[in-house]
Amino acid sequence: MQETPAQLSEIKSMRTTPSARGRGVATLMLKHIVDEARRRDYERVCLETGTQEYFAPARRLYVRNYVRNGFTECPPFADYTLDPNSVFMELRF
């Protein structure tokens, strides 16, 4: 069954400046995004991030259990296809 756009939200890109790293800014932004998705009654929030070591801090942020359950890996969503440089993740409500 194909999801409708109203059921799926996607985080497109998040970047933290070096001076803000380690201060909880990204966690607060992600919490805000997740809270807003819940408020809008989305069924899940998805994202695509990189497999390279450079993206390891982002992947850790997404799986961290700061809300009831963190993001988990999932198959490609929307128009994405399998790619060895991509990790697809979701948080279901």
C-alpha positions in Angstrom: 0.0 0.0 0.0 1.4 3.4 -1.0 1.5 6.0 1.7 -0.1 9.3 1.2 2.0 12.5 1.5 -0.1 13.5 4.5 1.1 10.4 6.4 4.8 10.9 5.8 7.1 13.7 6.8 10.8 13.9 5.8 13.7 15.7 7.4 15.7 17.0 4.5 18.8 18.4 6.1 20.2 19.4 9.4 23.5 21.0 10.0 25.1 22.2 13.2 27.8 24.9 13.2 31.0 23.8 14.9 30.5 26.4 17.7 27.1 24.8 18.5 28.2 21.2 18.5 28.0 19.3 21.7 25.6 21.8 23.3 22.3 20.0 22.6 21.2 22.3 19.7 20.6 19.5 17.2 18.7 17.4 19.9 16.4 20.4 20.5 15.8 21.0 16.8 15.1 17.3 16.2 12.7 17.2 19.2 10.9 20.3 17.8 10.6 18.6 14.3 9.3 15.4 15.9 6.9 17.2 18.1 5.5 19.2 15.2 5.1 16.0 13.1 3.1 14.5 16.0 1.0 17.6 16.3 0.2 17.4 12.5 -0.8 13.7 12.9 1.9 12.3 10.6 2.3 8.6 11.0 6.1 8.7 10.6 9.1 10.9 10.1 11.7 9.7 7.7 15.2 10.8 6.7 18.1 9.8 4.5 21.7 10.3 5.7 25.1 9.2 4.7 26.9 6.0 5.5 30.3 7.7 5.7 32.0 8.2 9.1 31.4 12.0 8.7 27.7 11.3 9.3 28.2 9.0 12.3 27.3 11.8 14.8 24.0 12.4 12.9 23.1 8.7 12.9 23.8 8.5 16.7 21.6 11.6 17.2 18.7 9.9 15.3 18.8 6.6 17.2 19.3 8.1 20.6 16.4 7.4 22.9 15.5 11.0 23.7 11.8 10.3 22.8 10.0 7.0 23.5 11.8 5.3 20.7 14.5 6.5 18.4 14.8 6.4 14.6 15.4 2.9 13.2 16.7 2.0 9.8 14.1 1.4 7.1 13.9 0.7 3.4 14.1 3.6 1.0 10.9 5.7 1.1 9.2 8.2 -1.3 11.3 8.3 -4.5 14.6 7.1 -3.0 16.3 4.0 -4.2 18.9 1.7 -2.5 22.3 3.4 -2.5 25.4 2.2 -0.7 26.1 5.8 0.4 22.7 6.2 2.1 21.1 5.1 5.3 17.3 5.5 5.4 15.7 5.9 8.8 12.2 6.4 10.3 10.4 7.2 13.5 6.9 5.8 13.6 4.2 7.2 15.9 
